[in-house]
Amino acid sequence: MTPEEYAEALESERKARNDRATYVVTEEHGEFLLARRNGARQSWGVTRYTSQKTAQLAADVLNRLKEDEA
């Protein structure tokens, strides 16, 4: 495998992982956590919001940007 083929394979794998990821909102300790969830349903926090509406809006925008990129 040439270095160019290897770089292309890595980029293809990164894109596939990114395509499976989604942004979700969960409630924790009275605050709303915007989290990125991968294809294996594991998630990690991105940032916290005090309003569910604001957190959901951020998740919707990020998911829409991800769709537009595809």
C-alpha positions as a Markdown table, in Angstrom:
| # | Residue | x | y | z |
|---|---|---|---|---|
| 1 | Met | 0.0 | 0.0 | 0.0 |
| 2 | Thr | 1.5 | 3.3 | -1.0 |
| 3 | Pro | 1.5 | 6.3 | 1.3 |
| 4 | Glu | -1.2 | 7.9 | -0.8 |
| 5 | Glu | -3.4 | 4.8 | -0.7 |
| 6 | Tyr | -2.9 | 4.6 | 3.1 |
| 7 | Ala | -3.9 | 8.3 | 3.6 |
| 8 | Glu | -6.9 | 7.8 | 1.3 |
| 9 | Ala | -8.0 | 4.7 | 3.4 |
| 10 | Leu | -7.6 | 6.6 | 6.6 |
| 11 | Glu | -9.7 | 9.5 | 5.3 |
| 12 | Ser | -12.4 | 7.1 | 4.1 |
| 13 | Glu | -12.5 | 5.4 | 7.5 |
| 14 | Arg | -12.7 | 8.8 | 9.3 |
| 15 | Lys | -15.6 | 9.9 | 7.0 |
| 16 | Ala | -17.5 | 6.6 | 7.6 |
| 17 | Arg | -17.1 | 7.0 | 11.4 |
| 18 | Asn | -18.3 | 10.7 | 11.1 |
| 19 | Asp | -21.3 | 9.7 | 9.0 |
| 20 | Arg | -22.5 | 7.3 | 11.8 |
| 21 | Ala | -22.1 | 9.9 | 14.5 |
| 22 | Thr | -25.0 | 12.1 | 15.7 |
| 23 | Tyr | -25.5 | 14.9 | 18.2 |
| 24 | Val | -27.9 | 14.3 | 21.1 |
| 25 | Val | -29.2 | 16.1 | 24.1 |
| 26 | Thr | -29.4 | 14.5 | 27.6 |
| 27 | Glu | -30.3 | 15.9 | 30.9 |
| 28 | Glu | -27.7 | 15.6 | 33.8 |
| 29 | His | -28.0 | 17.3 | 37.2 |
| 30 | Gly | -30.6 | 19.9 | 36.0 |
| 31 | Glu | -28.5 | 20.9 | 33.0 |
| 32 | Phe | -28.6 | 19.8 | 29.4 |
| 33 | Leu | -25.6 | 18.1 | 27.9 |
| 34 | Leu | -25.0 | 18.3 | 24.1 |
| 35 | Ala | -23.2 | 15.0 | 23.3 |
| 36 | Arg | -21.7 | 13.4 | 20.2 |
| 37 | Arg | -22.8 | 9.8 | 19.9 |
| 38 | Asn | -20.8 | 7.4 | 17.7 |
| 39 | Gly | -22.1 | 4.4 | 15.7 |
| 40 | Ala | -21.5 | 2.1 | 18.7 |
| 41 | Arg | -24.0 | 4.3 | 20.8 |
| 42 | Gln | -21.1 | 5.6 | 23.0 |
| 43 | Ser | -21.4 | 9.3 | 23.7 |
| 44 | Trp | -19.3 | 12.0 | 25.2 |
| 45 | Gly | -20.1 | 15.5 | 26.2 |
| 46 | Val | -19.4 | 18.5 | 24.0 |
| 47 | Thr | -20.9 | 21.3 | 26.2 |
| 48 | Arg | -23.6 | 22.0 | 28.7 |
| 49 | Tyr | -26.6 | 24.3 | 28.4 |
| 50 | Thr | -29.1 | 25.5 | 31.0 |
| 51 | Ser | -31.9 | 25.5 | 28.5 |
| 52 | Gln | -33.1 | 22.3 | 26.7 |
| 53 | Lys | -34.4 | 24.4 | 23.8 |
| 54 | Thr | -30.9 | 25.9 | 23.2 |
| 55 | Ala | -29.2 | 22.5 | 23.5 |
| 56 | Gln | -31.6 | 20.9 | 21.1 |
| 57 | Leu | -31.2 | 23.8 | 18.6 |
| 58 | Ala | -27.4 | 23.3 | 18.7 |
| 59 | Ala | -27.8 | 19.5 | 18.2 |
| 60 | Asp | -30.1 | 20.1 | 15.3 |
| 61 | Val | -27.7 | 22.6 | 13.6 |
| 62 | Leu | -24.7 | 20.2 | 14.1 |
| 63 | Asn | -26.7 | 17.2 | 12.7 |
| 64 | Arg | -27.9 | 19.3 | 9.7 |
| 65 | Leu | -24.3 | 20.5 | 9.0 |
| 66 | Lys | -23.1 | 16.9 | 9.1 |
| 67 | Glu | -25.9 | 15.9 | 6.6 |
| 68 | Asp | -25.1 | 18.8 | 4.3 |
| 69 | Glu | -21.4 | 17.8 | 4.3 |
| 70 | Ala | -22.3 | 14.3 | 3.1 |
